[in-house]
């Protein structure tokens, strides 16, 4: 893939991801109880946490459009997705349906877990800065380090 087509693909991926996050943030408000049910009962202020994470997802989606903040925002989103992953695991074990659904088949609750690593890969890939040599080639971090030594 050429430098320009890789950049276009990453930009497109980042834009689509930001819309996914904006939609998810809205969903945190329209289905707050469903999201709160995905948290164990011992966690206080569950619905407030859901509202706050919805707003956080909006801000993170917006920060993706600020070039100087894009990479760090991608890393923050990846960590955020890691931190909320236990809620999906809890929901799968407890048989809690996805927000907005009265019931979900048990297999669907487990399949949902496989999407979190995909989302993490997606945002890290979409926000990765291309690395250039003096000849204009795009290189990975590892390859660039090897060439310098």
Secondary structure, DSSP 4 states (H G I P E B T S, - for coil): --HHHHHHHHHHHHHHHHHHHHHHHHHHHHTHHHHHHTS-TTSSSHHHHHHHHHHHHHHHHHHTTSGGGHHHHHHHHHHHHHHHHHHHHHHHHHTPPPTT-S---HHHHHHTHHHHHHHHHHHHHHTPPPEE-TT--EE-HHHHHHHH-
